[in-house]
């Protein structure tokens, strides 16, 4: 089975802190994604990566950056956390083949105070 | 860009069938997915359908696609309390590694 893991289930940070969210997948998938999920807004794509060291902006990249130094790991970075970045963050990966189904991690609930 | 719409809530009695509906705007959508999210968990892929299919059945789940109306539905037969979750419709419209476009999710509430 595909396994996507995220470094933390719950995280509390202060405004202005630098925050790292880590995601690891064990199925040699080409593509990896970071979404945020907010009530009433559904899932919104922040960034995605289709190869090591490659990244593309999604719908809401402002205030975020990403890093993909190894194929299995995709990091989301909040350079200076703000309260409006309090959210559930979901990582996903996909094999990059025709069907493109995505497999999700359990999510990290980030609270910025 | 693609827009995917779903009702926010659906309430059904245990044992009845649940039908969750989704509409999308991009007629070139190629793959359409249903995901389930249980409380406190990530999204779990339930099923998907190719745009050249009208129907797909997998045990208690039936997916119907009306490509002309750009309407997708998920029917859950004999709904159980374990089916209580948020169900997301998602659509993939193009090549490359673009993320899927998700609906806002339908909360399925099961009444005893």
Interface residues (C-beta under 8 A of the other chain):
Chain A: X4 X30 X31 X33 X35 X40 X41 X42 X43 X45 X48 X49 X50 X56 X58 X90 X92 X94 X96 X99 X100 X101 X102 X103 X104 X105 X106 X107
Chain B: X8 X31 X33 X35 X40 X41 X42 X43 X44 X45 X48 X88 X90 X92 X96 X97 X98 X99 X100 X102 X103 X104 X105
